[in-house]
């Protein structure tokens, strides 16, 4: 049909009296103008009519996947292919006497269409990823690494096709030639291959996901995971800096994931205070009477005192010497007080491990350790709870006639030098 139209145009122009040597070029020029006008008109129709109709339909539907496809401009990029197809199919008729020019223009158009298809596929993959992120399962399984692998494959195939057009060789021949370059490709894409394998392991074993708090001192990371990609994992540290960790490092090296703590409902407090061992002693009658007035100790002191008296009476213990029989100590009483204080603290988690224990005595005294979980996991609140507990502990230690061990400072010696 295009040939018949051009022949009619040629016969029409020949009647105008234009010299023969210019008639051919004029015919070609008019043919090119007609082709490009037709291509432009097709693109306008596609954009103004088809795309607007698609947008109108997408707004009326209840699903959001079609809106995402439009937002990512999948159809916009496909619309660029239609004018290129018109030029590709018609250029041979207009330039039928210039085969080399036709081959070059068609090669350029092929490359252009491959690039447009590539961009459309890229947008489509991004749309699928965006749709996946709207699902609940995306919170536990991030697929960005897999998306990147698919994109690499698509871009690789597109490059092969473009090279085959430029070099005028079949794509299969180029693929065969890549076998000799396998070692080079493995070296170039080493990190990508390692990252891909690591991404599969991280996802399959649910080792890390976006939003997890992880600590990895070897890479200076301590904060929330904000992005997991094929090659890197980005962590926003608590000081708002960003640490970038190779994805395969999370498999080959050790790191701490605090997700278990966050899901448990509690956050551990584990800290000790050193008590001066010389201040540990048996409770005197005056101390026992004083301890009975303490709210958390009244019932315990009376019960404990009755048990000790019954034991000493049954075993005929001579209580005139303090080392005989059983007696209460200020340190043991203090430890029980701490247990009761923590149980009644409104910010401790009573359904999780809670204990107060002695650690191995050292030259700095005997450590008494508090091991408990707060019921508030927010960092600032957790630190406030921990500080409140140990403020109270330090304040009540003297009430049990105990002393905190502390290395002497200059103030301890200033009076000795006078």
C-alpha positions as CSV (number, residue, x, y, z in Angstrom):
1,X,0.0,0.0,0.0
2,X,2.8,2.4,0.9
3,X,4.4,1.6,-2.5
4,X,1.3,2.5,-4.4
5,X,0.9,5.8,-2.6
6,X,4.5,6.7,-3.3
7,X,4.1,5.8,-7.0
8,X,1.0,8.0,-7.2
9,X,2.9,10.8,-5.5
10,X,5.8,10.4,-7.9
11,X,3.5,10.6,-10.9
12,X,1.8,13.6,-9.5
13,X,5.1,15.4,-8.9
14,X,6.3,14.6,-12.4
15,X,3.4,16.6,-13.8
16,X,4.6,19.8,-12.0
17,X,7.6,20.2,-14.3
18,X,10.2,19.8,-11.6
19,X,13.6,18.6,-13.1
20,X,14.2,14.9,-12.9
21,X,17.4,15.2,-10.8
22,X,15.4,17.0,-8.0
23,X,12.3,15.0,-8.3
24,X,13.7,11.9,-6.6
25,X,15.0,13.8,-3.5
26,X,11.8,15.7,-3.2
27,X,9.9,12.5,-3.3
28,X,12.1,11.0,-0.6
29,X,11.7,14.2,1.5
30,X,7.9,14.2,1.3
31,X,7.8,10.5,2.1
32,X,10.0,11.0,5.2
33,X,7.8,13.9,6.3
34,X,4.6,11.8,5.8
35,X,6.2,8.9,7.8
36,X,7.3,11.1,10.7
37,X,4.0,12.9,10.8
38,X,2.2,9.6,10.9
39,X,4.5,8.4,13.7
40,X,3.9,11.7,15.6
41,X,0.2,11.4,15.2
42,X,0.2,7.8,16.4
43,X,2.1,8.8,19.5
44,X,-0.3,11.7,20.2
45,X,-3.3,9.4,19.8
46,X,-1.7,6.8,22.1
47,X,-0.9,9.3,24.8
48,X,-4.0,11.5,24.6
49,X,-6.6,8.8,24.0
50,X,-5.3,5.4,25.1
51,X,-3.3,6.4,28.2
52,X,-6.0,8.8,29.4
53,X,-8.6,6.0,28.9
54,X,-6.4,3.6,31.0
55,X,-6.0,6.3,33.7
56,X,-9.8,6.7,33.8
57,X,-10.4,3.0,34.1
58,X,-7.7,2.7,36.9
59,X,-9.3,5.4,39.0
60,X,-12.6,3.5,38.9
61,X,-11.3,0.1,40.0
62,X,-11.0,-0.9,43.6
63,X,-7.6,-2.4,43.3
64,X,-4.4,-0.4,43.5
65,X,-2.1,-2.5,41.3
66,X,-3.3,-0.7,38.1
67,X,-2.6,2.7,39.7
68,X,0.9,1.5,40.6
69,X,1.5,0.4,36.9
70,X,0.4,3.9,35.7
71,X,2.5,5.6,38.4
72,X,5.6,3.7,37.4
73,X,4.9,4.8,33.7
74,X,4.9,1.2,32.3
75,X,2.4,2.1,29.6
76,X,4.0,5.5,28.8
77,X,7.2,3.7,27.9
78,X,5.4,1.1,25.8
79,X,3.7,4.0,23.9
80,X,7.1,5.0,22.5
81,X,7.4,1.7,20.7
82,X,4.4,2.3,18.4
83,X,5.9,5.3,16.4
84,X,9.2,3.4,16.1
85,X,7.4,0.4,14.6
86,X,5.7,2.7,12.0
87,X,9.0,4.2,11.0
88,X,10.7,0.8,10.9
89,X,8.1,-0.7,8.6
90,X,7.8,2.3,6.3
91,X,11.4,3.5,5.9
92,X,12.3,0.7,3.5
93,X,9.7,1.9,1.0
94,X,10.8,5.6,1.1
95,X,14.5,4.7,0.9
96,X,14.2,1.6,-1.2
97,X,17.1,2.7,-3.4
98,X,19.4,3.3,-0.4
99,X,19.7,-0.1,1.3
100,X,22.7,0.8,3.5
101,X,20.8,3.8,4.9
102,X,17.8,1.6,5.5
103,X,19.9,-1.0,7.4
104,X,21.5,1.7,9.6
105,X,18.2,3.4,10.4
106,X,16.5,0.1,11.2
107,X,19.4,-0.9,13.4
108,X,19.0,2.4,15.3
109,X,15.3,1.8,15.6
110,X,15.9,-1.7,16.8
111,X,18.2,-0.5,19.5
112,X,15.7,2.3,20.4
113,X,12.8,-0.3,20.7
114,X,15.0,-2.6,22.8
115,X,15.8,0.2,25.2
116,X,12.1,1.2,25.4
117,X,11.1,-2.4,26.1
118,X,13.9,-2.6,28.6
119,X,12.7,0.5,30.4
120,X,9.1,-0.8,30.3
121,X,10.2,-4.1,31.8
122,X,12.2,-2.2,34.5
123,X,9.1,-0.1,35.4
124,X,7.0,-3.3,35.4
125,X,9.4,-5.0,37.8
126,X,9.4,-1.9,40.0
127,X,5.6,-2.0,40.0
128,X,5.6,-5.6,41.1
129,X,7.9,-4.7,43.9
130,X,5.7,-1.8,44.9
131,X,2.6,-4.1,44.9
132,X,4.5,-6.7,46.9
133,X,5.4,-4.1,49.5
134,X,1.6,-3.5,50.1
135,X,1.2,-7.1,51.3
136,X,1.7,-8.1,55.0
137,X,4.3,-10.7,54.1
138,X,6.6,-8.0,52.8
139,X,7.3,-7.0,56.4
140,X,9.0,-10.3,57.1
141,X,10.4,-11.1,53.6
142,X,12.1,-8.4,51.6
143,X,12.6,-9.3,48.0
144,X,14.7,-6.3,46.8
145,X,17.7,-8.5,46.4
146,X,15.8,-10.9,44.1
147,X,14.4,-7.9,42.2
148,X,17.9,-6.7,41.5
149,X,19.0,-10.1,40.2
150,X,16.0,-10.1,37.8
151,X,17.0,-6.6,36.6
152,X,20.6,-7.7,36.1
153,X,19.5,-10.6,33.9
154,X,17.1,-8.4,31.9
155,X,19.7,-5.7,31.4
156,X,22.3,-8.3,30.5
157,X,20.0,-9.8,27.8
158,X,19.3,-6.3,26.5
159,X,23.0,-5.5,26.2
160,X,23.6,-8.8,24.3
161,X,20.8,-8.0,21.9
162,X,22.1,-4.5,21.3
163,X,25.6,-5.8,20.7
164,X,24.3,-8.4,18.3
165,X,22.7,-5.5,16.3
166,X,25.8,-3.3,16.3
167,X,28.2,-6.2,15.5
168,X,25.7,-7.8,13.0
169,X,26.0,-11.2,14.7
170,X,23.4,-13.6,16.1
171,X,22.8,-13.4,19.9
172,X,23.6,-17.1,20.2
173,X,27.1,-16.5,18.8
174,X,27.7,-13.8,21.4
175,X,26.5,-16.1,24.2
176,X,28.9,-18.8,23.0
177,X,31.7,-16.3,23.1
178,X,30.9,-15.5,26.7
179,X,32.1,-18.9,27.8
180,X,35.7,-17.9,27.3
181,X,35.0,-14.8,29.5
182,X,33.4,-16.8,32.3
183,X,36.4,-16.3,34.6
184,X,36.5,-12.6,34.0
185,X,32.7,-12.3,34.6
186,X,33.0,-14.2,37.8
187,X,35.7,-11.8,39.0
188,X,33.7,-8.7,38.0
189,X,30.5,-10.0,39.5
190,X,32.0,-11.6,42.5
191,X,30.3,-9.3,45.0
192,X,27.0,-9.6,43.2
193,X,27.1,-13.4,43.2
194,X,28.1,-13.5,46.9
195,X,25.4,-11.0,47.7
196,X,22.8,-13.0,45.8
197,X,23.6,-16.2,47.7
198,X,23.6,-14.3,51.0
199,X,20.3,-12.6,50.2
200,X,18.7,-16.1,49.7
201,X,20.1,-17.3,53.0
202,X,19.1,-14.2,54.9
203,X,15.6,-14.4,53.5
204,X,15.1,-18.2,53.8
205,X,16.4,-18.2,57.4
206,X,14.7,-14.9,58.4
207,X,17.9,-13.6,59.7
208,X,17.4,-9.9,59.1
209,X,14.7,-7.7,57.7
210,X,13.9,-4.0,57.4
211,X,13.2,-2.4,60.8
212,X,15.4,-4.9,62.8
213,X,17.8,-3.5,65.3
214,X,21.2,-5.2,64.7
215,X,24.6,-4.7,66.2
216,X,27.8,-5.5,64.2
217,X,30.8,-3.9,65.9
218,X,33.2,-5.1,63.2
219,X,31.5,-2.8,60.7
220,X,30.6,0.0,63.2
221,X,26.9,-0.8,62.9
222,X,24.4,-0.4,65.8
223,X,20.9,0.6,64.8
224,X,17.9,-0.1,62.6
225,X,18.1,-1.8,59.2
226,X,16.7,0.6,56.6
227,X,17.5,-1.2,53.4
228,X,18.5,-4.7,52.2
229,X,19.8,-4.9,48.7
230,X,21.7,-7.4,46.6
231,X,25.1,-6.1,47.5
232,X,24.6,-4.1,50.7
233,X,22.6,-3.7,53.9
234,X,22.2,-0.2,55.2
235,X,21.9,0.4,58.9
236,X,20.9,3.8,60.5
237,X,22.9,4.0,63.7
238,X,21.5,5.6,66.8
239,X,23.7,8.7,66.1
240,X,21.9,9.0,62.7
241,X,24.9,8.0,60.7
242,X,24.5,5.3,58.1
243,X,26.7,2.1,58.1
244,X,26.8,0.1,54.9
245,X,27.5,-3.6,55.3
246,X,28.2,-6.1,52.5
247,X,25.2,-8.5,52.4
248,X,27.5,-11.6,52.4
249,X,29.2,-10.3,55.6
250,X,25.9,-10.9,57.5
251,X,26.3,-14.6,56.6
252,X,30.0,-15.0,56.9
253,X,30.4,-12.9,60.1
254,X,28.5,-12.7,63.4
255,X,26.1,-10.0,64.3
256,X,23.4,-9.5,66.9
257,X,19.7,-9.1,66.0
258,X,17.6,-7.5,68.8
259,X,14.3,-8.6,67.2
260,X,13.8,-11.3,69.8
261,X,14.0,-8.7,72.5
262,X,11.6,-6.4,70.8
263,X,9.1,-9.3,70.2
264,X,9.4,-10.6,73.8
265,X,7.9,-7.5,75.3
266,X,10.8,-6.8,77.7
267,X,14.3,-5.4,77.7
268,X,17.0,-6.7,79.9
269,X,18.7,-4.8,82.7
270,X,21.9,-6.4,83.8
271,X,24.1,-4.3,86.1
272,X,26.0,-4.8,89.3
273,X,27.2,-2.7,92.3
274,X,30.3,-3.6,94.3
275,X,29.7,-3.8,98.0
276,X,32.6,-3.4,100.5
277,X,33.0,-6.8,102.1
278,X,34.1,-5.3,105.4
279,X,30.6,-3.9,105.8
280,X,28.9,-7.3,105.7
281,X,27.8,-8.5,109.2
282,X,25.3,-10.4,111.2
283,X,22.1,-8.5,112.0
284,X,21.9,-7.1,115.5
285,X,18.6,-6.9,117.4
286,X,18.6,-3.1,116.7
287,X,19.0,-3.8,113.0
288,X,16.2,-6.4,113.0
289,X,13.8,-4.0,114.7
290,X,14.7,-1.4,112.1
291,X,14.2,-3.8,109.2
292,X,10.8,-4.7,110.4
293,X,9.6,-1.2,109.8
294,X,10.6,-1.5,106.1
295,X,7.4,-2.2,104.0
296,X,8.9,-5.0,101.8
297,X,10.7,-6.7,104.7
298,X,8.2,-6.8,107.6
299,X,6.6,-10.2,106.9
300,X,9.9,-11.7,105.7
301,X,11.8,-10.6,108.9
302,X,9.2,-12.1,111.2
303,X,9.0,-15.4,109.2
304,X,12.8,-15.7,108.9
305,X,13.3,-14.9,112.5
306,X,10.8,-17.6,113.6
307,X,12.5,-20.2,111.3
308,X,16.0,-19.3,112.7
309,X,14.8,-19.5,116.3
310,X,13.1,-22.8,115.8
311,X,16.2,-24.3,114.1
312,X,18.5,-23.1,116.9
313,X,16.2,-24.3,119.6
314,X,15.8,-27.8,118.1
315,X,19.6,-28.1,117.7
316,X,20.4,-26.7,121.1
317,X,22.6,-23.9,119.6
318,X,24.5,-21.7,122.0
319,X,23.6,-18.3,120.6
320,X,25.9,-16.4,122.9
321,X,28.5,-16.7,120.1
322,X,27.4,-15.3,116.8
323,X,29.1,-17.9,114.6
324,X,26.9,-20.7,116.1
325,X,23.6,-21.7,114.5
326,X,21.8,-19.6,111.9
327,X,21.5,-15.8,111.8
328,X,20.4,-13.2,109.4
329,X,22.9,-10.9,107.7
330,X,22.5,-7.4,106.5
331,X,23.7,-8.4,103.1
332,X,21.2,-11.3,102.7
333,X,18.4,-9.0,104.0
334,X,19.4,-6.3,101.5
335,X,19.3,-8.9,98.7
336,X,15.8,-10.0,99.6
337,X,14.7,-6.4,99.8
338,X,16.0,-5.8,96.3
339,X,14.0,-8.8,95.0
340,X,10.8,-7.5,96.6
341,X,11.5,-4.0,95.3
342,X,11.9,-5.2,91.8
343,X,8.8,-7.4,91.9
344,X,6.7,-4.4,93.0
345,X,8.3,-1.9,90.6
346,X,5.7,-0.8,88.0
347,X,8.2,-0.8,85.1
348,X,9.6,-4.3,85.5
349,X,8.3,-7.4,83.7
350,X,7.2,-10.0,86.2
351,X,6.7,-12.8,83.7
352,X,10.4,-12.8,82.7
353,X,13.6,-13.7,84.5
354,X,14.1,-11.6,87.6
355,X,16.9,-12.3,90.1
356,X,19.4,-10.6,92.4
357,X,22.6,-12.5,92.8
358,X,26.2,-12.4,94.2
359,X,29.0,-12.6,91.8
360,X,32.6,-13.7,92.4
361,X,34.2,-11.4,95.0
362,X,37.2,-9.4,93.7
363,X,39.7,-6.9,95.1
364,X,36.9,-4.3,94.4
365,X,34.4,-5.9,96.8
366,X,31.6,-8.4,96.3
367,X,29.4,-7.5,93.3
368,X,25.6,-7.8,93.7
369,X,24.0,-8.0,90.3
370,X,20.5,-7.1,89.3
371,X,19.1,-9.2,86.4
372,X,15.6,-8.0,85.4
373,X,13.6,-7.0,82.4
374,X,11.8,-3.7,81.9
375,X,8.3,-3.7,80.4
376,X,9.1,-0.7,78.3
377,X,11.5,-1.3,75.3
378,X,11.8,2.3,74.1
379,X,15.5,3.3,74.5
380,X,15.0,6.6,76.4
381,X,12.3,5.0,78.7
382,X,14.5,2.0,79.3
383,X,17.5,4.1,80.3
384,X,15.2,6.1,82.6
385,X,13.9,3.0,84.3
386,X,17.3,1.5,84.7
387,X,18.6,4.8,86.2
388,X,15.6,5.0,88.6
389,X,16.2,1.5,89.9
390,X,19.9,2.0,90.6
391,X,19.4,5.5,92.0
392,X,17.1,3.9,94.6
393,X,19.6,1.0,95.2
394,X,22.5,3.3,95.9
395,X,20.3,5.5,98.2
396,X,19.1,2.5,100.3
397,X,22.4,0.7,100.7
398,X,23.4,2.7,103.8
399,X,20.1,1.8,105.5
400,X,21.3,-1.7,105.7
401,X,24.7,-0.6,107.1
402,X,26.5,-1.6,104.0
403,X,29.0,0.5,102.0
404,X,29.5,0.7,98.3
405,X,33.1,0.0,97.3
406,X,34.8,2.9,95.5
407,X,38.5,3.5,94.8
408,X,39.8,6.3,96.9
409,X,40.0,9.8,95.2
410,X,42.0,12.9,96.0
411,X,39.3,14.1,98.4
412,X,39.8,10.9,100.5
413,X,43.5,11.9,101.2
414,X,43.3,15.7,101.4
415,X,42.8,15.7,105.1
416,X,45.6,13.2,105.7
417,X,48.1,15.5,104.2
418,X,47.4,18.4,106.6
